[in-house]
Amino acid sequence: MNRRVKEIALIVLLLAGVWMAASPSAWATSVSFNLTANNLGVTGSIGTVTVVDTAANQVTVTVSMNPGFSVKLQGGDIAFNGVSGLTAASVSGLTGMSGASTFSGLNFNQFFSGKNISQFGVFAFDFANVQGSPHGVVSVDQLTFVLTAPGLSASQFTGVAIHFCTASGTNCGPLTGFATNGPPTSVVPEPGTISLLVTGLLGIGGFARRRFNL
């Protein structure tokens, strides 16, 4: 009898260990927006904006431009819909990348709530006018930053808009415009930790059956 009690206690401890190893990141979500609408008449996608849960009340935003386009920095905008509670202080870790070059220590010089973005309507929050890049660097191929706010999660984001340039690299290009998305293209659990949790539970279940059949 005592042996069975000890075995049950061991199984409970193992289950708790697997749960702690997988949580909370096991339930992380990722929302991706395909930038297929713009005010320059460009057809197809110019890039994507991905929002990923990275901690409690925190997401990481990555703007990745397709070849031939870049994110405008000085005077540019990155706007969001669907979320609440964002402030100018919500941003950290703003970093730009073009080719092999990385530009860290950047900051948004302006912040707006209820900002109208071209013909795409009003967006709840707009982070604008990136400062801190080296002289001559006015656009980047990729921009990433962290947003932190009470209750914030990736699944809350419903729309994005960005200010873009019609050339890759750091020199912006001949034209600038605004691009936005349709509905989010994905809201998915993070696969790695979900697999870890399921595999661990299945393994422990098999162990328990073998022990109780002895």
Beta strands, then each sheet from edge to edge (+ up, - down):
strand 1: 29-34
strand 2: 37-38
strand 3: 47-55
strand 4: 58-65
strand 5: 70-72
strand 6: 77-81
strand 7: 91-98
strand 8: 101-103
strand 9: 107-116
strand 10: 122-131
strand 11: 139-140
strand 12: 142-148
strand 13: 159-165
strand 14: 176-180
strand 15: 186-189
sheet 1: 8+ 7- 12+ 4- 3+ 1- 15+
sheet 2: 2+ 14- 13+ 5- 11+
sheet 3: 2+ 14- 13+ 6- 10+ 9-
end
